[in-house]
Amino acid sequence: MRFAIGGEGSPVAVIIDPFTVKKESKTEILVSLLGDGSVLREEVFCVNTDSAIQ
C-alpha cells in the first residue's frame, strides 16, 4: 500500500509493508521525503572533469 501525504505532487511518500516481517508480528513502514538542495559556498567544492564515468 502506498499513498502520498498532501495529495498529488506531494514530496512525502509513505509505504506500509505488512508482509515482509509478518512472521515476526511486525509491520515495516518507510517514509521518504524528496527535496532539492543547493550549495551555499561553491568555492569549497571540487568538481572532477576528467573522470572516465562522465
N, C-alpha and C positions, 0 to 999 in steps of 0.2 A: 504494500500500500504506500502510495506517495502522494503528498499534497503540498501545495505552496502556501505559505503564510502571506496574507495580504492580497491575494488574488493573482491574476495573470501578470507576469513580468516581475514578480517579487524576487529579490536576490536571496531569499532564505528558502531552503528546501528541507523537509523532514521526511526521513524514510524509516518506517517501522517494520521490522522483520521478526515476526513471532515464530518463525520456523527453524532458523539456523541453530539456535540453542534451546530448542523445545524440550529436549530430554533432560536438561538441567533446570527446567521450570523458570526460564528467563526469557526476556524479550530484548532484542537488540534495537537500539534507536540511534540513528545517525543524523546529525544536524549539520548542514552545510550553509555557509554564508559566502556568496560571491561578491567581490568588490574590486574596485580599481585602486591602484597605488601610484604614487609618483615619488620622484627623488627631489629632496629639498636642496641638496648641495651636490650638483653634478661633478664638481671637481674632486670629490672623494672617491669616485668610481673609476675603474679602469675597464675599457672595452677592448677585447681582443679582436683584431681584424684579420689575422692570418690563420684562423682555426680551420682545420680540414672539415669540420662539421658543418660550417656555413655553406 
